Amino acid sequence: MRPLRLDLAGFAAFRDEATLDFTDADFFALVGPTGAGKSTVLDAICFALYGTVPRWGDRKAIANALAPSATEARVRLVFESAGSRYVASRVVRRSAKGRVSTANAGLELLPPGFDVTKFDTGLSPEDLGEVLAGTPGEMEQAVLDAIGLPYEQFTTCVLLPQGEFAEFLHAKPATRQQILVNLLGLHVYEQIRVRATERAAQADAKLSAVDRMLADLSDVDEEALETAEQRVAAMRRLTAEVDAAAPRLLAAQRDAAAAAAALAALDREIDQLAAVSVPRDANTTATATARARAAASEAADAVAVAEEREEKLRGEVAGAADPTALRLLLEQYEERERLAEQSGVLAAMVAQAQDEHAKALAALQRAQQKAARATAELDAAREAYQQAQTADRAAALRAHLTVGDNCPVCTQPVTALPPMPAGSAVAAAEAAGKAARAAADAANQQVAKQDSVVRELDRALAAARAQADQLTSRLAELDERLAGAPGPDAVRGELAGIAALQRGLEEASAAVRAAREAHRRAVAGAEAAEGRLRAAWRAFDARRDELAAFGTRDGAAGTLTGPPPPDRDDLASAWQALASWARDRAEALRAERDRQAAAVAAAEQASAAVRAEIEACFVAAAVAPPADPAGYGKAAAIALERAEAEQRRLVERREQADKLREQRTGHERDSQIAKSLAGHLRANNFERWLLAEALDLLVDGASRILRELSTGQYDLVHEKGEFFVIDHHDAGLARPVRTLSGGETFQASLALALALSEQLAGLSTTSASLESIVLDEGFGTLDTATLETVATTLENLAARGDRMVGVVTHVPSLAERIPVRFEVTKDTRSAHVVRVEP
C-alpha cells in the first residue's frame, strides 16, 4: 500500500481543510513542534482505511475523529496497491443530541492511470470507478482485499504509530506467524489442503451414497422380473372380467336407483302433507288489519281539525299591522329621545369650549405683548453692546497716546490725555445682552405654546359646533317623520298583540305537524297490517300450490283432483280446509309406500348378486375390491398400471445399478487423489517450511541492518519463533530482545521494520504489498553515530525507488537530509500543513 493523496477537514487537530500530496514523495518527513498534529496525519490515513486509530485505544471511540466544536469530520485517502489505485473516504458527524457516528464510508477502485490532481480540478463521469464498499460494514473486507493486511498487521508492518513501534519485535510467535502468512500469501497452501480434504470428503460421501444405493438395488434379479411379468398377466385377466360384468351391474344399479328414487319421492310427499297445519296467527291477522284501518281514519280527521284552526290564525296574523314598520317607528322614538339627551350635553360642551377659547386668546395676546417688550429690550442691548465695543477700542488706544502726538483716529494733535475707564464696557453689555436674549427666547416660546393651545381649541370648538348642527338636523328630521304617528306606548301594545297571534299560529302549526305525523304512522300501520294479511294469503297460496301436485288422479278422465278452493274472506277457515285435505291425502300415500318399498328391496338384491360376482374376481387376482362399485373398472385399471409400473421399475433399477457401479469406480479414484494431495501438504509441513524460510530471510536482513545501527555490537537471531540478540561486546551472549534498553529496542525494531519492508515485499505473492513504511517513533533518543547510521539506512532504502519511506521526527539534522518535508503547524483554530522541498 502506497499513499498518494490525503484530504482531511474537521479531523482531530485539522479543523480547516488540508491536503497532503505524496504522489512523488518517495522519501518524506513530517516535521513540526510537539502537538502540532504530525501524528494526526498518520491517524487520518489509518482512519480512512480501517475506521479507527491505535492511539485512541478503543476501536469504537470515533468521537476522537471530530475537531473540537466541529460537527463533521471528512477524510479521503487515495492510495496505490499492487498496481491499482483506490480512494477510501469516511465522514463522521455529531447529531443534535451529541451522538457521534460514521455517516458515510466507501472504497472505490479508480480507473487505470487516474490523476489525483483531478480532485482539485473536478471529476468527470469517466473518472468514476468501481464501488467496492458503500457502507462502514462493507469497508473492512473491501480494504482487506485491496491491501491484504488487517488493521492489527497494517499498524505493525506499514504504519508504525507511537508506542507500538516494537509490536512486531515483541509479538507472540503465533501472531508473528499469522502476519507472515498474510504477507506471503501462504494461506493459499492451507486453502489447497482444506479444499483437497473437502474434495476427498465429498468423494467419500458420494462413494458411501452410491454403496447405499447399490445396497437398495440388491433385490433386482431374474426371479423378481419373472414374478412381475406374471403379476401383469393376472391384472390383465382381472381387467377383462370386470369389463365384461360391468354392463350387467350398471343395469341392476339403475333399476335399484329408480325404485329408491320413487320411494324417496313418496316419503317426501308424505312428509310435506303431514307438515301442513293452521298457522297460529291466522285468526289475529285479519282483526289487526281492521283495527289499523280504523286508526288511520281517526288520524285523518284529527289532521283536518288542526289544519282548520291553523288556517284561521294565519288569516288573523295576515290582517294585523306590519310588525316591521311598527318596530321601525319604535326605534325612531327611541333614537329621538337619545339624540335629545346628547344635544343638551353637547350644548354645555360648546359653551365650555367657547369660554376656554376666549381665555386662551387673552393669554396669547398677553404673551405677544411680553414678547414684543423682550424683543425691544434685546435690540437695545445689541445697540449698547456695539457702543461698548467702540468705547473699549477707544480705551485700548488711550494707553498708547502721548500729549503732542497725532490721534490715530482723528489725526489731530493730542493736547491732553483722557482718563482711563475703570472697567470694560463690553463685558457689562455682553452680560446684559445675554439676559435680554434669554428673556426674548422665553417670551417667544410662550407665544408659540399659547398659539398652539388656541389652534387646538379652535379645532375642538369647530368640531363641537358641527356635531351640534348634525344633532339639530337629525332631531328635526325625526320630528317631521313622527308627526301624526301613534305614541310609543300604543306601538308597543300593538306589537305585543301581533306577537301573541304569532305564538298562537306557531302552536297551531306544531299541532298540525303532530296530527300529520300521527296520521302518517297510522297509515303506515294500516299498510303494514294490509301487507301482513297479503303475505299470509301468499303463504297460504304458495303452500296450496305445493300440495296441488299431490292430489289424486281420476283414472277414467285423467284429471288431477287437488286441494279444495279457499274462502277468500276467512283466512283461518281456508287453512283449516287445506290441513284436513292434506291429512286425508297422506293416509292414502302411506298405503302406496309399502308396495314401493318391496320393489326397492328386490332391485337391491339383484344388484348385490352382480357385485358379489365381480368382487370374487378381485379376490382371485389377490386385489382388494373397492368399497364403491363405481370404482371397479378404475381399481382394475390401477392394479394393472401398478403391476406394469413395478415391472418397468425393476428393469430401470437393474439399469441404474449398472450405472452406479461405473460411478463408484470414478468416486473411488477422486477420493484417493484428493487424500494423497492433502496428505502430502500436511505431512511435509509445506507451509511451516515456507514460513521458516521467510523468517530466516527476515532475520538475516534485520540482523545486517542492526549490525550497522549498533556499530557491530548486535546480531538478530530467532529460535522457535522467539527473537534474540547476540551481544558481541559481551562474549557473543544471546539474550531475549525484551532485555534491550529503550534506544536498543528502537534500533532492533527499526531494523526489523526495514527488513519487513525490504526483504518480505519481494517474496509476497498476494495482494499484501509492503510498498511503503512510515515510522512515528523517537529518533531523538539516538546518539549522533546511531542517528547517522539510521539516516543512511533510510536513504539507501528510499534510493532503491521501489518503496516509499516516511518518518515523523523532531530531529533537525535528520529532517534536513530528507528531500520532501511536510511542515505541520497549529494556530488557535486549526492545524495546517505545507510541503517544503529544498
Order of alpha helices (4+ residues) and beta strands (2+ residues): beta-beta-beta-alpha-beta-beta-beta-alpha-beta-alpha-alpha-beta-alpha-alpha-alpha-alpha-alpha-alpha-alpha-alpha-beta-beta-alpha-alpha-alpha-beta-beta-beta-alpha-beta-alpha-beta-alpha-beta-beta
